[in-house]
């Protein structure tokens, strides 16, 4: 059975992939915006994990919609959830099993139970969150056993998740300090650098 | 790393064990009440899964407390949650990683997020729910790939979960029809009968 994992190149989506490996043929997909090469970190991390990877470019209209949601809300939650939900919708057209790296304690991105049911029933897919039943400390312990990763400030665009793409697009449209008004300070992202085979 | 899985002999706790196997040394524990041999199904299923298994007998006072909760509430939720929570407390004294087979759609037994945090912080343990991120249909598909199991009415005591023990104790104390007033009708339990090695 194949599973597609929504992949940022960071520790969490990498660990989700590793937990699925013994039971599925894992394929990795990263979403990017046209003109922003935000998928580079994920492509490199996919090589490290040794799974097939592809990048899907969102429609321009979706980026505009998400940026509009960020600016009107003043915080990133709704825009990030919009991208995450749409990414899962797109993946559900070609895969029966979809997964991501969202964790037990995560709040954004997060599908509501109602949207999960709607997605699964409409599209005939299974949405899997391998890390949903793991706390952050357990995830960190498992991740350290299975990979090396670096942790860097989000401003340096170290990963390929939705927030990185939104930060870049927002900076281009509204100036270098725009994302400081929307995104939390001192936010860190991880990037997988080595797979440990144990 | 060792993990102990709260094990009933049914499909869900068996699949939870199978999902953990590639990453942990799995040990299975079943809880029973003194005088009720409810652990037989779990012991047989543990042999099928080929993992070490032990039975822990609850204190008599806990059974009395749980039966009291059932009779005063008129439904089994609170009593089952009490046993489940206490089982995790007991396991947390000897293991660092604890797991069970509770699923995304499960409501009983279920730890609240606050109780999970309390357990993990007080006891220095990690509580893992391998099936928390899987829907029932995905679990059924995975279970069918990895095991054969039979599905039988709860009245026949086919598994070794808390409900089976409570039904037996309630019947002994309050007569053969007592559990019909407390437990839902037509409830089914599963029991693993064969492991498929794929």
Interface residues (C-beta under 8 A of the other chain):
Chain A: X1 X19 X21 X22 X23 X97 X104 X116 X120 X126 X127 X128 X129 X130 X131 X132 X133 X134 X135 X137 X138 X141 X142 X145
Chain B: X1 X19 X21 X22 X23 X97 X104 X116 X120 X126 X127 X128 X129 X130 X131 X132 X133 X134 X135 X137 X138 X141 X142 X145
